[in-house]
């Protein structure tokens, strides 16, 4: 079974998806981490981030993997911590906007999703990557709440910088930021993480084969 969770930055996707996967015994696939890993590798190798074809070739040559502990690997390196640096934050949208890169990454995400029970979170999972997912969810929240959550996640980045980053990400994601057909839409503004996980778990249990 595939559980697809989409939504804008700060809506709670990563936290909810990770906890849901733990509860269900499913694998957790953070597609944002995949773009971060590619960005990290390109920057380390001095590849210009405006060269879409070069980045797409790099993504094909060095597919991102996740180990049993959920750590993120690329080119034989554990980049789990490195990809959360502010310098990566600033450049990920530049890399992710290139269509050739997105095509390579989406195909890799489909490969990983096909391996069995998995919770996949991102921005276009239910619409493009896994349109046949058994459970599709779209999380959203008030922009001020999303900004506060991002600040809590990244205390090393100033509030003004994070607010600007959130606005730019929303603008960049606008074309693909929409609920998939049949997706359960959940406003997480006033909900605790476990409240959201409970709602999605009920959907999964209802749709699992007897």
C-alpha positions in Angstrom: 0.0 0.0 0.0 1.1 3.6 -0.8 0.0 6.5 1.4 0.6 9.8 -0.4 0.9 12.9 1.8 1.2 16.3 0.0 1.1 19.9 1.1 3.1 23.1 1.4 6.1 23.7 3.6 5.3 23.8 7.2 2.0 22.0 6.9 3.4 19.1 9.0 4.0 16.6 6.3 7.4 15.3 7.4 6.4 14.9 11.1 3.1 13.3 10.4 4.4 11.0 7.7 7.3 9.8 9.8 5.1 9.1 12.8 2.4 7.5 10.7 5.0 5.2 9.1 6.2 4.2 12.5 2.7 3.4 13.7 1.8 1.4 10.6 5.2 -0.4 10.3 5.6 1.2 6.8 8.7 2.7 5.2 8.9 6.5 5.2 10.0 8.2 2.1 10.9 11.9 2.3 11.0 13.2 -1.3 12.2 16.6 -0.2 15.3 15.0 1.3 16.0 13.5 -2.2 16.2 17.0 -3.7 18.3 18.2 -0.8 20.7 15.3 -1.3 21.1 16.1 -5.0 21.6 19.8 -4.2 24.3 18.9 -1.7 26.1 16.6 -4.2 25.9 19.2 -6.9 27.3 22.0 -4.7 30.1 19.7 -3.4 31.1 18.9 -6.9 30.9 22.4 -8.2 28.1 21.8 -10.7 26.2 25.0 -11.5 22.7 24.8 -10.2 21.2 26.4 -13.3 22.4 23.6 -15.5 19.3 21.4 -15.6 20.7 18.6 -17.9 23.9 18.3 -15.8 21.9 18.0 -12.6 19.6 15.4 -14.2 22.6 13.3 -15.2 24.0 13.6 -11.7 20.7 12.4 -10.3 20.6 9.4 -12.7 24.2 8.5 -11.9 23.8 8.7 -8.2 20.3 7.7 -7.2 19.3 8.7 -3.6 18.8 5.8 -1.2 17.4 5.4 2.3 18.6 2.8 4.8 16.6 0.9 7.4 17.1 3.7 9.9 15.8 6.3 7.5 19.2 7.9 6.8 19.7 9.5 3.5 22.5 8.4 1.2 23.9 9.7 -2.1 27.2 8.8 -3.8 28.1 6.5 -0.9 27.8 9.3 1.7 25.4 9.6 4.6 24.0 13.1 4.1 21.2 13.0 6.6 22.5 15.9 8.7 24.4 17.8 5.9 21.2 18.4 3.8 19.6 20.3 6.6 22.1 23.2 6.5 20.9 26.7 5.7 23.1 26.8 2.5 21.1 23.8 1.2 17.8 25.3 2.2 18.4 28.3 0.0 19.4 26.3 -3.1 16.9 23.4 -3.1 14.2 25.4 -4.9 16.6 26.3 -7.6 17.4 22.6 -8.2 13.9 21.3 -7.8 12.3 23.7 -10.4 14.2 22.1 -13.3 11.8 19.7 -15.3 14.6 17.3 -16.3 15.6 16.9 -12.6 12.0 16.4 -11.5 11.5 13.7 -14.1 14.5 11.7 -12.9 13.5 12.2 -9.2 9.9 11.2 -9.8 11.0 8.0 -11.5 13.3 7.2 -8.6 10.4 7.9 -6.2 8.2 5.5 -8.1 10.9 2.8 -7.9 11.2 3.3 -4.1 7.4 3.4 -3.7 7.0 0.1 -5.6 9.0 -1.8 -3.0 6.1 -2.2 -0.7 4.1 -0.5 2.1 5.3 3.1 2.3 4.3 6.6 3.3 5.5 9.1 0.8 5.4 12.8 1.4 6.1 15.7 -0.9 4.3 18.2 -3.1 3.1 16.2 -6.1 3.0 12.6 -4.8 -0.8 12.0 -5.2 -1.1 14.0 -8.4 2.0 12.8 -10.3 4.3 10.4 -8.6 1.7 7.9 -7.3 -1.7 8.9 -8.6 -2.9 5.3 -7.9 -2.0 5.5 -4.2 -4.6 3.8 -2.1 -4.6 6.7 0.4 -4.1 10.3 -0.6 -3.9 13.2 1.9 -3.4 16.9 1.4 -2.2 18.8 4.5 -2.4 22.6 4.8 -2.3 25.2 7.6 -2.5 28.9 8.1 0.6 30.6 6.7 1.5 32.1 10.1 1.4 28.7 11.7 3.5 27.2 9.0 6.1 30.0 9.5 6.2 29.3 13.2 6.7 25.6 12.7 9.5 26.2 10.3 11.1 28.5 12.9 10.9 25.8 15.5 12.5 23.3 13.1 15.2 25.7 12.1 16.2 28.0 15.0 19.5 28.6 13.3 17.8 30.7 10.6 16.3 34.2 11.4 12.5 34.7 11.4 12.5 37.2 8.6 14.7 34.9 6.4 12.4 32.0 7.1 9.3 34.0 6.2 10.9 35.1 2.9 11.9 31.5 2.3 8.3 30.3 2.9 6.9 32.9 0.6 9.4 32.0 -2.2 8.7 28.3 -1.8 4.9 28.8 -2.0 5.4 30.8 -5.2 7.7 28.2 -6.6 5.3 25.4 -5.7 2.1 27.1 -6.8 1.9 25.3 -10.1 2.0 21.8 -8.5 0.6 22.6 -5.1 -2.9 21.2 -5.3 -4.8 18.3 -3.8 -4.9 15.1 -5.8 -8.3 13.9 -7.0 -9.9 12.0 -4.1 -7.5 13.3 -1.5 -8.6 13.8 2.1 -7.9 17.4 2.9 -6.8 18.2 6.5 -6.2 21.6 7.9 -3.6 21.1 10.6 -3.6 24.7 11.9 -5.2 23.8 15.2 -4.4 20.1 15.4 -1.7 18.2 17.3 0.5 15.8 15.3 -1.2 12.7 16.8 -4.7 14.1 15.9 -3.6 14.2 12.2 -1.9 10.8 12.4 -5.1 9.3 13.9 -7.2 10.6 11.0 -4.9 9.2 8.4 -4.4 5.9 10.2 -8.2 5.4 10.1 -8.2 6.0 6.4 -5.5 3.5 5.9 -7.2 0.8 8.1 -10.4 1.3 6.2 -8.7 0.7 2.8 -6.4 -2.1 3.8 -7.3 -5.5 2.4 -9.1 -7.7 4.9 
